[in-house]
Amino acid sequence: MNTRALRAVLAAAAAFPAGYLLAAGLALPLIAYHPVERRLFITSQPVGVQMRFYGDVLWATAAAIAVGLAAWALGPRLPRFSPLGAAATVLALAALDVAYYLSRLLAAP
């Protein structure tokens, strides 16, 4: 794998957890699912048993695709990078996602 492709893949992998957090933090409109009524709808703040997972994943995927394509297009013009440092950044962002959702789970009454 060449450096340009590696940079694009690592940038996309780092953007996925960031996009996942931003969807919840910015209260972006997203697709939610109500399991009792068995319907999909668009909302920014699901309540009760409504699940926002699908919308969060869509926003995170869109962020990953956009950042990956931008890194691919800007590849030759970007400064040199360390793949190890980029991989550490990806893991740190994923750890932030886990900490954020565990904090919401443990803080619930």
Rosetta constraint file for C-alpha pairs under 8 A:
AtomPair CA 1 CA 5 HARMONIC 6.42 0.50
AtomPair CA 1 CA 6 HARMONIC 6.45 0.50
AtomPair CA 2 CA 6 HARMONIC 6.23 0.50
AtomPair CA 3 CA 7 HARMONIC 5.99 0.50
AtomPair CA 4 CA 8 HARMONIC 6.31 0.50
AtomPair CA 4 CA 71 HARMONIC 7.93 0.50
AtomPair CA 4 CA 72 HARMONIC 6.24 0.50
AtomPair CA 4 CA 75 HARMONIC 5.37 0.50
AtomPair CA 4 CA 76 HARMONIC 7.32 0.50
AtomPair CA 5 CA 9 HARMONIC 6.16 0.50
AtomPair CA 5 CA 72 HARMONIC 6.67 0.50
AtomPair CA 6 CA 10 HARMONIC 6.11 0.50
AtomPair CA 6 CA 83 HARMONIC 7.85 0.50
AtomPair CA 7 CA 11 HARMONIC 6.00 0.50
AtomPair CA 7 CA 71 HARMONIC 6.67 0.50
AtomPair CA 7 CA 72 HARMONIC 7.35 0.50
AtomPair CA 7 CA 75 HARMONIC 7.41 0.50
AtomPair CA 7 CA 83 HARMONIC 7.72 0.50
AtomPair CA 8 CA 12 HARMONIC 6.13 0.50
AtomPair CA 8 CA 67 HARMONIC 7.67 0.50
AtomPair CA 8 CA 68 HARMONIC 4.65 0.50
AtomPair CA 8 CA 69 HARMONIC 6.84 0.50
AtomPair CA 8 CA 70 HARMONIC 7.76 0.50
AtomPair CA 8 CA 71 HARMONIC 4.92 0.50
AtomPair CA 8 CA 72 HARMONIC 5.11 0.50
AtomPair CA 8 CA 75 HARMONIC 7.73 0.50
AtomPair CA 9 CA 13 HARMONIC 6.11 0.50
AtomPair CA 9 CA 68 HARMONIC 6.15 0.50
AtomPair CA 10 CA 14 HARMONIC 6.12 0.50
AtomPair CA 10 CA 68 HARMONIC 7.86 0.50
AtomPair CA 10 CA 86 HARMONIC 6.42 0.50
AtomPair CA 10 CA 87 HARMONIC 6.76 0.50
AtomPair CA 10 CA 90 HARMONIC 7.23 0.50
AtomPair CA 11 CA 15 HARMONIC 6.14 0.50
AtomPair CA 11 CA 64 HARMONIC 7.52 0.50
AtomPair CA 11 CA 67 HARMONIC 6.28 0.50
AtomPair CA 11 CA 68 HARMONIC 5.62 0.50
AtomPair CA 11 CA 71 HARMONIC 6.70 0.50
AtomPair CA 11 CA 86 HARMONIC 7.76 0.50
AtomPair CA 12 CA 16 HARMONIC 6.31 0.50
AtomPair CA 12 CA 63 HARMONIC 7.61 0.50
AtomPair CA 12 CA 64 HARMONIC 4.24 0.50
AtomPair CA 12 CA 65 HARMONIC 6.26 0.50
AtomPair CA 12 CA 66 HARMONIC 7.75 0.50
AtomPair CA 12 CA 67 HARMONIC 5.54 0.50
AtomPair CA 12 CA 68 HARMONIC 4.40 0.50
AtomPair CA 13 CA 17 HARMONIC 7.54 0.50
AtomPair CA 13 CA 64 HARMONIC 6.45 0.50
AtomPair CA 13 CA 90 HARMONIC 6.24 0.50
AtomPair CA 14 CA 18 HARMONIC 6.75 0.50
AtomPair CA 14 CA 64 HARMONIC 7.50 0.50
AtomPair CA 14 CA 89 HARMONIC 6.79 0.50
AtomPair CA 14 CA 90 HARMONIC 4.48 0.50
AtomPair CA 14 CA 91 HARMONIC 7.95 0.50
AtomPair CA 14 CA 93 HARMONIC 6.65 0.50
AtomPair CA 14 CA 94 HARMONIC 7.97 0.50
AtomPair CA 15 CA 19 HARMONIC 5.86 0.50
AtomPair CA 15 CA 60 HARMONIC 7.21 0.50
AtomPair CA 15 CA 63 HARMONIC 5.86 0.50
AtomPair CA 15 CA 64 HARMONIC 4.84 0.50
AtomPair CA 15 CA 67 HARMONIC 6.52 0.50
AtomPair CA 16 CA 20 HARMONIC 6.18 0.50
AtomPair CA 16 CA 60 HARMONIC 4.69 0.50
AtomPair CA 16 CA 61 HARMONIC 6.06 0.50
AtomPair CA 16 CA 63 HARMONIC 6.19 0.50
AtomPair CA 16 CA 64 HARMONIC 4.88 0.50
AtomPair CA 17 CA 21 HARMONIC 6.26 0.50
AtomPair CA 17 CA 60 HARMONIC 6.59 0.50
AtomPair CA 17 CA 93 HARMONIC 5.89 0.50
AtomPair CA 17 CA 94 HARMONIC 5.54 0.50
AtomPair CA 17 CA 97 HARMONIC 6.28 0.50
AtomPair CA 18 CA 22 HARMONIC 6.14 0.50
AtomPair CA 18 CA 60 HARMONIC 7.21 0.50
AtomPair CA 18 CA 93 HARMONIC 6.59 0.50
AtomPair CA 18 CA 97 HARMONIC 7.94 0.50
AtomPair CA 19 CA 23 HARMONIC 6.13 0.50
AtomPair CA 19 CA 56 HARMONIC 7.94 0.50
AtomPair CA 19 CA 59 HARMONIC 6.06 0.50
AtomPair CA 19 CA 60 HARMONIC 4.22 0.50
AtomPair CA 19 CA 61 HARMONIC 7.61 0.50
AtomPair CA 19 CA 62 HARMONIC 7.97 0.50
AtomPair CA 19 CA 63 HARMONIC 5.54 0.50
AtomPair CA 19 CA 64 HARMONIC 7.45 0.50
AtomPair CA 20 CA 24 HARMONIC 7.02 0.50
AtomPair CA 20 CA 56 HARMONIC 5.52 0.50
AtomPair CA 20 CA 57 HARMONIC 6.51 0.50
AtomPair CA 20 CA 59 HARMONIC 6.54 0.50
AtomPair CA 20 CA 60 HARMONIC 4.67 0.50
AtomPair CA 20 CA 97 HARMONIC 7.60 0.50
AtomPair CA 21 CA 25 HARMONIC 6.10 0.50
AtomPair CA 21 CA 97 HARMONIC 6.47 0.50
AtomPair CA 22 CA 26 HARMONIC 5.65 0.50
AtomPair CA 22 CA 27 HARMONIC 7.92 0.50
AtomPair CA 23 CA 27 HARMONIC 5.92 0.50
AtomPair CA 23 CA 28 HARMONIC 5.34 0.50
AtomPair CA 23 CA 56 HARMONIC 5.92 0.50
AtomPair CA 23 CA 59 HARMONIC 6.42 0.50
AtomPair CA 23 CA 60 HARMONIC 7.64 0.50
AtomPair CA 24 CA 28 HARMONIC 6.86 0.50
AtomPair CA 24 CA 56 HARMONIC 7.28 0.50
AtomPair CA 27 CA 44 HARMONIC 5.34 0.50
AtomPair CA 27 CA 45 HARMONIC 6.67 0.50
AtomPair CA 28 CA 44 HARMONIC 5.53 0.50
AtomPair CA 29 CA 42 HARMONIC 6.39 0.50
AtomPair CA 29 CA 43 HARMONIC 5.23 0.50
AtomPair CA 29 CA 44 HARMONIC 4.22 0.50
AtomPair CA 29 CA 45 HARMONIC 7.92 0.50
AtomPair CA 30 CA 42 HARMONIC 5.35 0.50
AtomPair CA 30 CA 43 HARMONIC 5.59 0.50
AtomPair CA 30 CA 44 HARMONIC 5.92 0.50
AtomPair CA 30 CA 52 HARMONIC 7.22 0.50
AtomPair CA 30 CA 54 HARMONIC 7.98 0.50
AtomPair CA 30 CA 55 HARMONIC 4.52 0.50
AtomPair CA 30 CA 56 HARMONIC 6.95 0.50
AtomPair CA 30 CA 59 HARMONIC 7.87 0.50
AtomPair CA 31 CA 40 HARMONIC 6.60 0.50
AtomPair CA 31 CA 41 HARMONIC 5.61 0.50
AtomPair CA 31 CA 42 HARMONIC 4.59 0.50
AtomPair CA 31 CA 43 HARMONIC 6.51 0.50
AtomPair CA 31 CA 52 HARMONIC 6.57 0.50
AtomPair CA 31 CA 54 HARMONIC 6.21 0.50
AtomPair CA 31 CA 55 HARMONIC 4.36 0.50
AtomPair CA 31 CA 56 HARMONIC 8.00 0.50
AtomPair CA 32 CA 40 HARMONIC 5.69 0.50
AtomPair CA 32 CA 41 HARMONIC 5.48 0.50
AtomPair CA 32 CA 42 HARMONIC 5.96 0.50
AtomPair CA 32 CA 43 HARMONIC 6.63 0.50
AtomPair CA 32 CA 46 HARMONIC 6.91 0.50
AtomPair CA 32 CA 50 HARMONIC 6.44 0.50
AtomPair CA 32 CA 51 HARMONIC 5.41 0.50
AtomPair CA 32 CA 52 HARMONIC 4.54 0.50
AtomPair CA 32 CA 53 HARMONIC 7.16 0.50
AtomPair CA 32 CA 54 HARMONIC 6.47 0.50
AtomPair CA 32 CA 55 HARMONIC 6.12 0.50
AtomPair CA 33 CA 38 HARMONIC 7.08 0.50
AtomPair CA 33 CA 39 HARMONIC 5.84 0.50
AtomPair CA 33 CA 40 HARMONIC 4.60 0.50
AtomPair CA 33 CA 41 HARMONIC 6.51 0.50
AtomPair CA 33 CA 50 HARMONIC 5.51 0.50
AtomPair CA 33 CA 51 HARMONIC 5.09 0.50
AtomPair CA 33 CA 52 HARMONIC 6.60 0.50
AtomPair CA 33 CA 54 HARMONIC 7.73 0.50
AtomPair CA 34 CA 38 HARMONIC 5.52 0.50
AtomPair CA 34 CA 39 HARMONIC 5.55 0.50
AtomPair CA 34 CA 40 HARMONIC 6.55 0.50
AtomPair CA 34 CA 49 HARMONIC 6.59 0.50
AtomPair CA 34 CA 50 HARMONIC 4.52 0.50
AtomPair CA 34 CA 51 HARMONIC 6.40 0.50
AtomPair CA 35 CA 39 HARMONIC 7.04 0.50
AtomPair CA 35 CA 49 HARMONIC 7.23 0.50
AtomPair CA 35 CA 50 HARMONIC 6.84 0.50
AtomPair CA 35 CA 51 HARMONIC 7.85 0.50
AtomPair CA 46 CA 50 HARMONIC 5.53 0.50
AtomPair CA 46 CA 51 HARMONIC 6.82 0.50
AtomPair CA 46 CA 52 HARMONIC 6.57 0.50
AtomPair CA 52 CA 56 HARMONIC 6.36 0.50
AtomPair CA 53 CA 57 HARMONIC 6.20 0.50
AtomPair CA 54 CA 58 HARMONIC 6.28 0.50
AtomPair CA 55 CA 59 HARMONIC 6.29 0.50
AtomPair CA 56 CA 60 HARMONIC 6.13 0.50
AtomPair CA 57 CA 61 HARMONIC 5.97 0.50
AtomPair CA 58 CA 62 HARMONIC 6.12 0.50
AtomPair CA 59 CA 63 HARMONIC 6.18 0.50
AtomPair CA 60 CA 64 HARMONIC 6.15 0.50
AtomPair CA 61 CA 65 HARMONIC 6.14 0.50
AtomPair CA 62 CA 66 HARMONIC 6.12 0.50
AtomPair CA 63 CA 67 HARMONIC 6.07 0.50
AtomPair CA 64 CA 68 HARMONIC 5.86 0.50
AtomPair CA 65 CA 69 HARMONIC 6.06 0.50
AtomPair CA 66 CA 70 HARMONIC 6.15 0.50
AtomPair CA 67 CA 71 HARMONIC 6.03 0.50
AtomPair CA 68 CA 72 HARMONIC 6.13 0.50
AtomPair CA 69 CA 73 HARMONIC 6.09 0.50
AtomPair CA 70 CA 74 HARMONIC 6.01 0.50
AtomPair CA 71 CA 75 HARMONIC 5.55 0.50
AtomPair CA 74 CA 78 HARMONIC 6.18 0.50
AtomPair CA 81 CA 85 HARMONIC 7.72 0.50
AtomPair CA 81 CA 86 HARMONIC 7.61 0.50
AtomPair CA 82 CA 86 HARMONIC 6.26 0.50
AtomPair CA 83 CA 87 HARMONIC 6.04 0.50
AtomPair CA 84 CA 88 HARMONIC 6.16 0.50
AtomPair CA 85 CA 89 HARMONIC 6.24 0.50
AtomPair CA 86 CA 90 HARMONIC 6.35 0.50
AtomPair CA 87 CA 91 HARMONIC 6.31 0.50
AtomPair CA 88 CA 92 HARMONIC 6.08 0.50
AtomPair CA 89 CA 93 HARMONIC 6.21 0.50
AtomPair CA 90 CA 94 HARMONIC 6.26 0.50
AtomPair CA 91 CA 95 HARMONIC 6.10 0.50
AtomPair CA 92 CA 96 HARMONIC 6.28 0.50
AtomPair CA 93 CA 97 HARMONIC 6.45 0.50
AtomPair CA 94 CA 98 HARMONIC 6.43 0.50
AtomPair CA 95 CA 99 HARMONIC 6.13 0.50
AtomPair CA 96 CA 100 HARMONIC 6.00 0.50
AtomPair CA 97 CA 101 HARMONIC 6.28 0.50
AtomPair CA 98 CA 102 HARMONIC 6.01 0.50
AtomPair CA 99 CA 103 HARMONIC 5.95 0.50
AtomPair CA 100 CA 104 HARMONIC 6.46 0.50
AtomPair CA 101 CA 105 HARMONIC 6.18 0.50
AtomPair CA 102 CA 106 HARMONIC 5.99 0.50
AtomPair CA 103 CA 107 HARMONIC 5.89 0.50
AtomPair CA 104 CA 108 HARMONIC 6.32 0.50
